[in-house]
Amino acid sequence: MPHISVKLWTGKTEAEKKKLAEELTKTAMSLLGNGEESFSVAIEDVEPHEWKEKVYMPEIIGRKEKLYKQPGYKM
């Protein structure tokens, strides 16, 4: 049962988040072969001034072994 978790800066609309969840699910379905009912998608807003503390340090730097795509920025 794949679960996709997305963190992004605040400011995206509910419609944009729903579309992102739909597109992530479609792409994951085509790559993994699971049916739509197998997927869940969570989207969490993070304030830009909290990004380093809440996302960059713990999830990008602190979990490099789990990161499949490196960001193109450094903090």
MORAVEN-V794903 format. One record per residue. PSI is psi in whole degrees, 0 to 359 (* if undefined). Layout:
<<PSI> <PSI>>
This chain:
<<96> <137> <127> <128> <126> <134> <134> <161> <147> <155> <346> <146> <165> <322> <318> <320> <318> <318> <318> <314> <318> <313> <321> <318> <314> <314> <315> <321> <315> <329> <322> <338> <359> <155> <162> <325> <345> <344> <147> <149> <127> <139> <126> <127> <138> <130> <139> <321> <349> <357> <312> <312> <318> <336> <302> <306> <308> <325> <333> <303> <315> <348> <43> <329> <343> <355> <121> <347> <116> <145> <160> <17> <162> <151> <*>>
